[in-house]
Amino acid sequence: MPDSENNSIPFFSDNSSELLFEGNIEPLLDGVNVWLNVYDRYMNLIFWNSTAEKVSGYERREVLGNDHIWEWLYPDKEYRTYVTRKAESLLEAESEMDRFETEILCKNGTGKTISWSSRTLLDNKGSICGAITFGRDVTDRNRAEAALHKAHEELSVLYNIASVTSGAMDLNIILDRSLEHVLPVLESDKGIIHLKNEVSGRLQVAAYRGLDESSVSELVAFSSDAGIFRKVYDTQTPFALPNITELFDDGPTNLPSKLFNAYLGVPMRARGKLLGVFSILGKAGRRFSEDEITMVASIADQIGTAVENARLYEQARALAVSEERRRLARDLHDAVTQSLYSLTLFAEAGHRSLKNGDLKNTDRYLAELGTSAQDALKEMRLLLHELRPLQIETEGLAEAIQHRLDSVEGRLGISARLENDTVGEFPPETEGMLYRIVQEALNNALRHASAKNVTVKIEDGGGAVVVTVRDNGIGFNLNRAYSQGGMGLESMSERAASIGAAFHIETSPGRGTLVTISVPAEKNGKGEARV
């Protein structure tokens, strides 16, 4: 074995396995920007370049001549055996190994994913004398791919749920298909939906999946109206537990093992009214993440809306409701089809580039894939919010706008705030029109302006209530937009005119946009201007 201070390599061979040269070639190999190490036929490291030092944290003086490096990088014995067996296979017969990924433990305790390409080395007699290995740190790339996959899963389930709930279907079908689409994303096969009986006020099982009738009966018996389902309903708060039996108040000590499940329950709402509870049962001990809880809560609200609309259908008001939902379904299809098609193209192109070893183009396609996924997810959140009934009747204009900012802009990482400097009261139709104008302005800022900051302000303008929507986006040519009939400008203007409001837009390319609606204030019985 060479002297560890000299760090020389007595051999090197190319793909044809012919000896190229002998002697000290450390300056050449040490300068490459990938991890490079060489081990001899006894699995001893005899070369360790500067990139290997930087990535692993282990200096060459610690590694060369020290066979503990395998234990340091792979502390798990079973996994270490698997990796070293792969490395030893190069010493048994002349061969090569490409894109073999392993998880290493660096000196600072962090984990990294390395993609290896290795070749057998031969001496000048043609005998196997070691192997050379190139490693590329793909930790960030794999994390990006995992995040993209997660975003794609969320996009898919939101799209499926929106499709299910936007059609005029039987309530039982809506509930069953909702469980069918949600459960696989949460790696579960068990779920229950409770709806509140409008007459008795009790929670009743309306749908379930992955559970037999006896299990459902036992859950209902042990939980009833004093258990976990009622707690979720009464507190209007999601509950996530590693084991559902933790909150069985009066359950027996010999509970059936089939009841031992992790639990996630979220309230279902529509029009500000509680309708029931959406519950997921997972493997006992599992902890649901905040992202999973947020996603299920959003889905539960969509299902809640579907439940309410189904009831409206039964009360002979479903014609208008179903027509509106079909319109939204068409908008949903038009908005995301292009993005989903782009996802497919970029995924296929990235796969081909990766297969061909073209890492530069692979990274580019992954970036484009991520951008398309985010755009599609943005459209989904916009349209899913539109599927929800307005809350103006029960909460008022300011609360409805705040809810929109929280559920759409807030979840998309956009800085959005509402400044309400006046209290206000308008006829319901006026508040509805104002909300639609604000919603259209916010949609434009999100879809077209690439805005990062949005502010909605409601203030007393002296004899009028002024509502403004300001964004820091890319702006646009106002005259051209009006002439082309885009961005819903005419619709906003017509809505403002229908309530006697003045409507004005200030914008230009690169300078953001300010939308102003000025409504003559109406006084209440106390002489106060209210909105």
N, C-alpha and C positions, 0 to 999 in steps of 0.2 A: 504494500500500500504506500502511496507517495507520502512524503512528509507533509503534515497538515499546514506548516508555515509556508511551504513552497507552493502548494495548491496546484501542482502541475498535473497534466493528464498525459499518460504515456501512449494514448491511442485515441483514434476517432475514425469513424467510418460513415460513409454515405449510404443512400438507399440500396446501392448495388453491393453493399457490404465489402467494398474494397478498402484497404487501408490507405488513408490519405496522407497523413503525416504523423510524426511523433514529436514530443517535446512540449515546451510550455506554451499553451495557446490560451492561457487565462485571459489576457486583455481582449481577445476576440470574443470569447464566450461570455465574459463578464459584462460586456457592453450591451448585450441583447436585452430588450425590454420585457422579456417573459421569464418566468421562473425556469431555471435550467439547473439540473443536477445530474450527476453521473454516479452510478454505483457499480462495484465490481461483482465478480461471480459469487462472492460470499455475502452479498447484500450490504457491504460497507460503503458508505458515501465517501467518494473521493473528489467530488467537485460540487460546489454550492455557490451559485453566482449572487451578485448583489441584489437582484430582484427577488430571489428566494429569501434572502435576508430580510428585505423590506416587507414582503408579504407575510412571512411566517413569524418574524420577530426574532428568529434564532440566527445568531452570527455564525459564520463558517467555522470559527475556532471552537464553537460549542458542538458543531455537527460532525466535522471531519474526524474520523477515527473513533466516533462514539456511536455505538449501535442502539443507544436509547432514543434516538430521534424518532424511530417508528412508534415507540410507546408515547412520546410526547405529542406527536401529531395525531395519533389514533389511540387514545387512552382506553377505549372500550376493547377488551380482549377479542371478543367475537368479530367485531368489525375490523380490527387490526389484522386478524388472521385472514379475513376475506381479501383485504387490500394487498397484504404482502404475498398472498398466493398468486394474485394477478401479476405482481412485480416479478416473482420468481419464474413465472411461465415464460418470460422473455429470456431467461437463462437456460431453459431446457431445450429450446429449438429456436433457430433464427426466425424472428417474427417481428411484428409491429402491433401497436395498440393505439387507436385514435379515439378521442373524445370520451375518455373514461373519467367520469366525475366522482369525486370523493369529497366528504366533509372533513376538514381538518380543524384541529384546535390550535390556535396561535398561542404564542408565548404569553400574550397579555390576557388570555382567557376568552377571547372572542372566537366565534366559529366562522369559517369561510368555506365556500364551495370552489374547488379547483377542477378545471377540465384538463386532463393529461393526454399527451401524445408521446408515445415511447417507441424506441427502436433498439433492437439488439446490436451490440458492438462486437466486432471481431478483431483479433490481433493479426499480425502479419503472416501468421500461419493458417489463417482462416478458422481459428477456433474461437468459440464464444468466450469473451472475457469480461462482459458486463453489459450495461444498458445505459442509454442516454434518455432523459425525460424532460419534456417541455411542459410547463404548466401555465394555465391562464386563469386568473381570478375572475370567475363569472358570478360572484355573489350578488352584485348589484343587478346584473342582467336577470338572474333567476328570480330575484325579489320583484323586479319590474314585471316579469312574465306572470308571477303569482298574483300580483296586484291587478294586472290586466285580466287575468282569468277570473278573479273574484268580481271585478267590475262587470265583466261579461255575464257572469252568473246572475248578478243582481239585475242587470239590464234585462236578461231573458225572463226572469221570474216576474219582474214588474210588467214587462210586455204581455206575458201570458195571463197574469191576473187582470190587467186592463182589458185584454181581449175577452176574457171570461165574463167580467162584470159589466162590459159595455153592451152586451147583447141582451135581447129580451128573452130571458130564459126562466125556467122554473127555479124557484129558490133552492130546492134540494140539489139541483144540478150545479148551481153557482157555488154552494158551500162545499160539495164533494170535490169539484174540480179545483177549487182554491186550495184545499188540502193536498190534492194530488200534485200541484205545481210547487207548493211551498216546501213540503217535507223533504224532498231530495236535496234541496239547496242547503238545508240545515242538517243533512246527514241523519235524518230520522225517518221512521216509517209509521210513527204514531202521532195522531193529532185529534183534538176535540174542539168543536165549536158549540158554545152555549148561547142561547138567545133568551132574553127576558120575556116572559109571558105578559102581554099587555094587560091581561085581566087579573091574574093572581099575583103578579110582581115577582114570581119565582124564576130562577134560572133553570132552563130546561135544555137537555142535550138535543141539538138540532142536526148535528152531523159528526161523524167520527170515521177515522181510517186507521187500519193497522191494529185494532183492538177487537177482541171478540165481545159478545154481549155480556158475558159474565164479568169480564174485566171492567167494562163500562159501568155495570151495575154496582160493582164493588167500589169503584172510584166515586160514584154518585152517593153511595151509602156512607162512605167514610168522610167525604168532603161536604156534601149537601150544601145548605145555605150558610153554614157556619165555617166552611173550609176555604181552601185556597182560591177556588173559582170566585166565591163571593167576595173574598178580600181584594182580588184584582178589580172586581166590579165596583165595590164600595169606595175603594181608595182612588179609583181611576188612574192607577199606577201600574206599570209593568212589574211583574215578579219573575225573578230568575233564581232557581234553587238547584243545587247539585242533586238533591233527592226530594221528591214531592212529599214523601211521608214525614218530613220534618214539621210540616204544618197540619198534620192530621190531629185535630184537637183531642178527639176522644177515641182514636183508633186503637184497636187491640194490639198487644205486644207481638202477636204471631201473624203479622200482615203477610199476605201472599207475596212471594218473591217477584211475581210478575208486575206488582205495583211499584217496585223500586225503580224509579226513573228520574232522570233530571227533568226539570220543569221550567218552561217559559210560557207565561201567560200575559196577554196584553188586552186592554179594553177595546171594544169595537164601538165606534161612534158614527153618527151621521147627523148633520145639521145641529151640532152641538148637543145632541141627545145620546145618552148611553143606550146601546142596544144589546150588548152581550159581551162575551169573552172568547178570545181566540187563543187556544193552548197548544203547545208543542211538547211532546214527551221524547226525551233523548236517553242515551245510555247513562245509567246511574254514575254520578261523579262528574259528569261533563259540566263545564261552565260556559254559558253563552256569552259572546262578546258584545260590546256596546253597539258595534255595527250591525250585528245580527238582530239585537233587540230593536234598534231603530228601523231596520228594514221590515221586520214583522209588524211593528206598530203602524208603519205606513200602509202595509198591505191590509192590516185589520181595518183601518179606516176605509180603504177602498171596498172591502167586503161589506162593511157597515153601510156604506152608501148603496151598495147593491141590494142589501136586505131592505133598506128603507124604500128604495125604488120599487122593489118587488111588492111591497105592501101597498104602495101607491097604485101599482098596476091592479092589484086585487080590489082597490077602491075606485076603479074606473077612471083613474087619472093617468094611466100608464101610456096612453097614446102620445101625449106631448113629451113625456119623460123618455120613452123609447126612441122617439124621433131625434131628440137632442143627443141621446147617447150614441145613436148611429152616426150622427154628424161628427161627434168627437172621435168615434172609432175611425172614421175616414181620415180625419185630421191626424190622428195617431199613426195610421198606416202611412200616409203621405210624408209625415215628418221624419220617421225613422227608417223607412225602407232604404233610402239612399245610403244612410250611414251603415246600416247592417250589411248592405251589399259591399260597401267599401271595406268593412271589417273582413269579409270573406276574401276579397282580393288581396288585401295586405297580408293576411294570415298565410295564404297560399304562396305569395311571393317571398315572404320571410322564410317559410319552410324550405322552399327551393334554394334560397341563398344560403341558409344554414347547412343544408345537405351538401352544397357545393363548396363549403368552407369559406364563403364570401361573408366574413363577419362584419365588414363595414356596411354593406347593404342590408345585412340582417338587422343591425342596430337601427338603421334608418327606417326600415319597414316596421320594426317594433314601435318606434316613436310615432310613426304615422298611424299605426294600429291603435295606440293609446289615445291619440288625439281624436280619432274617429269614434272610439268608444265613449270618450268623455262628451263629445258633441251629441251622440245619440242619447246618452244618459240625461243630458241637459234637457233635450226635447221631451224625453219621457217624463221627467219631473214636472215640466210645464203643463203637459197635457193631463197628467194624473191629477194635478191640482185643479184643473178646470173640471174634472169629473166630479169634484166634491161640490155639494150644494153651497150656495152663498150663506155666510153666517150673519149677514147684515141684519136680518129680521130679529135675531136673538141677541146679537152682540154689538151692532152698530158699525159704522164705516171704519173708524180708526182701528177697532179690534180686528175687523176682516182684513184690512191692509196689513196689519202686524202679523196676522196668521199667515198671509201669503208670503211675506218677507222671511218668516221663520222657516216655512215648509219648503220653499223653493230656493230663493237666493242664499239663505243661511246654510242649507244642505249642500249647495254647490260651491261653497267657499267664497262667496262674494260678500264684501262688506256692505251691509244694508241696514239702514236705520229709519225710523219714523219719528218725526218731530211734530207733536200735536200741541200747538200753542193756543188752541181754543176748544171749547167743549161744543158740540153742535147738534142740531136737530133739523133734519129735512124730511119731507115726505119720503116714504119707502122707495118710490120710483126714482126720486132724485138721487138718493144714496146709491141705489142700484146702478144708475147710469154713471155716477162718479167713480164707483168701484171699477166698472168695466173700462172706463177711460184710463184709470191708473193702471189697471191690469195690462191693457194693451201697450201702454208706455213702458212698463217693466218688461214685458215680453220682447219688445223691440230692443231694449237695452241688453237683454240677455242673448237674443238670437243674432242680432245684426251688429251691435256696437262693440262687442267684446269688452264690456265695461267691467271694472273691478270694484267700483264704489257706486252705490245708488242711495239717494236720499229722497224720501217722500216727506213733504211738509204740509201741514194743515194749519192755517193761521188766519187771524182776523185782519182783513184788508181794508177796514173802514167802510162799513156799509155793505161789505161783501165778504164771503169766505173764500179764501184763495188756496187752492190745492196745487202743489208743484211736484214734479218728478224730475230730479236732476241726476245725470250720470256722467262719468268721466271717460266715456267710450270714444270711438273714432269719429263720431259725427257723420254728417252726410250732406249732400246737396239738396236743399229743401225744395227748390223749384223742380228739379229733376224728379224727386220722389213723388211730388204731387202730379206731375205730368204722366208718370208711369203708373200711378194708382197703386203704389206699393205701401207696405208697412202699416196698413190700416189707418192712414191719416184721415181719409175722408170719413171713415166710420167714426173715429174719435170726434171729428168736427161735427158730424151730424148728431151724435149723442149729446154733445155739449149744447148744440142749438135746441135740441128737444126739451131741455130743462132750463132754457133761457140763460145759459152760461156763456161767457166769453172764452174762446179757446185760442191759444197762441203757442207757437213753437219757435225756439231760438236754437240754431245749430249751424255748423259749417264743418267741412272735413278737418279732422284732427282736433276739434275743440269741444267735444262732448255735446250733450243735448239737454235743453231745459223745456219741459212741457208745463204750461200754466193753464189752469181752469179757474175762472173767477165766477162764483155763483152769488147772486144777491141774497144777503142773509135774511132769513125769516125769523121773526121773534116768537118766543113762546109766551105763555101767559104771564111770566115774570119779567118779560122784557129782556131776556138773556139770549144772546146768539149762541146757538148750539149746533154742533155737527156730530 
